Amino acid sequence: MIVDQETKDLRAWLSDYYGRQISKTKDLVTNACCDVKTMQENAAVAELIPAIAKDRYFGCGSPIPNDRAALQGLTALDLGCGTGVDAMILRYYLGPTGRMIGIDMTDAQLETANAARREFMQRVGFSADSLEFRKDFIETADSIPDESVDLVVSNCVINLSPRKDLVFQTIRRILKPGGEFFISDIVADRRIDLSDDPVLVAECLGLAPYINDVRDWMDNSGFYDTRIYSQRLLPENDRITSRGEAARFISLTWRGFKLDELDRRCEDYGQAATYKGSLVDSPAFFRLDEGHIFESGRPALVCRNTARMLAETRLARHVDVTAPIKHFGLFQNCSAATASGGAIVSACC
């Protein structure tokens, strides 16, 4: 990646903003990066994290996959780890044999993350070298080898990048086949340019991308049929509306898998998926994404892409998926029951 002066200036501003100007979460001017969902959902683990890291925690969502019991033993990477809070929470769920790496470009953030890391790892009793924080850039992640990571997470950082397209290409490069990304970030409902407001830029609104541009970057990087896991409309921001800008901002959590040759559309091959109820933290239901919630023991018709996401990834041991029968065209009536007696319900799309 050739770094131009504009990129250098942006990186310098962001490093100064989060390294020197903002000393605590409460110092933020807007409410875009003040989401507390991660802390609430993982309160017991968060208690183990030193206050020096939690006091400077910024995020717009929760990049911790819901199927925590299926994360044991994975190697995970946090893009733009900040003070390391998300990375430490995820490291806990990776278990004794897991490995967690966080990368960030801001020295002050990394210094805090490393100071907190030592105390956190003593408290959880895992090998100290299985959690590492490095200085690196999310567009290239040069310190991460090809196909070396099972899971990539990020919390409200990609929108700050001047080359968001390269970020997704890098995610594709470093993920193992069948690997996954689970990313929370802010998008807009249209293309905007608020780059002249440095505070809005630093606080994840000024460079927020148009949602369909993000989809195109994912597609162009080989991540077809990326799913929205959750979404939340952000409250109106006076700093933006005072400029006459009516754009709406949404905090999204995306889920995508590195699977070759996924269908470009939702294709029906007569397949069904049945959740085994084997995830101890969610025995009754398993949520793949916003449109796919599987009830334990109840077969659900799925398109071929969904079938592959369940059968060719780390989720395979928790879901039984039937083999393709033949192509029946596009998957129809996605929200309606497709078999008498309710024995099989549609889960797809």
Phi, psi and omega in degrees: 000123176277122184265114179274175184296324179298318178294318178300317181295319180296314180298320179295319180294314181295320179296321178291320183297310183272345179267332186232317188281324182255111182260341179216159180304321184293348179283347181299143182278321180257176180255014185291325186248033183245025182291137183251009185300317181300315180296320181292316183286340183232041188301319183295320178288320181301331178298336181276349184271129180302147184298331182300330177276315183294328180293341180240045182264127180233137178183158182247359181192197179241111179269020178264113181305145185289334182273065188299326182292343180265008183265354184303129174084000181282160167256123186235155180228133176253116179276118183073059191286345182059229181277005169090011184296308179300319181297320180290320177298312181295322179303322179300315183286341178288344176078181186302328184262002180281171178218137183230132177235136173240136176238145178204160182259355187259117185301317183296321177295316180294324178298316178295316181300317181290325176296319179287328184303313184300315180291319181298314183293329174295321182290322182274342176079021177266163177303130186299326183279003178271003171229123187222139175241130185232153171274124182193170180248138187291338180292332184234330182043055186299335183279356183254121181293160176300141173046049182244358188235139178273328188216131174245129176236163176195147183230099173059048181235322185300326180297342179279346186282140174283347180229070182296330178298321179292329179300315182288328174296321178292319177302317179299319182295317189273342180285142170290157172304132184084357179289174193219148165243148181220100195233130172258134179198173181253134176233166177243160181274006178200169176281131183228166173218099177244028186289348179279354177253100186298329178291316178296325177296309184295330184260029162076017178246323186297329179247016180301128184278157172295133188305321182283338171294322177298316178301319179295319178298320178296312179301315182293339177270358179098005178263085180275152176057044174291140187253148170272121179275320177202161178208150182214125178285126180283148177298156178301139182249118184298329181295333180270311183295334179294342178269001182084013181269124184256011181300146174257141181246138185231133171270116183245147166245120182260148172230127179219155183234146176273089179231126181286146170059040170294151178294145178284342179231177181273098187258140184261118175242023176068032184259155177225151179234140179231119177286132185279349184074021189270356177275116189296333180272358178206069186287336185271325184220151170233129181255113176279315180199188185300330184254002184229097177239115187259128177275136182303128176079000183249113181297142178228132177293139182221153173286170184295324179299313179297319178302318180290323177298330180272327188264340186244022181226186179298346182280352189301325184284354181252353184223132172269128181236128179284155180288155175299143177264295173195171182280125178252015181091200179293147177292120187255159173049056190298331184260002185252152174296141184241008177219147181293151177080357177072015183291327178232130177242154178283134177244352193274146176062000000 
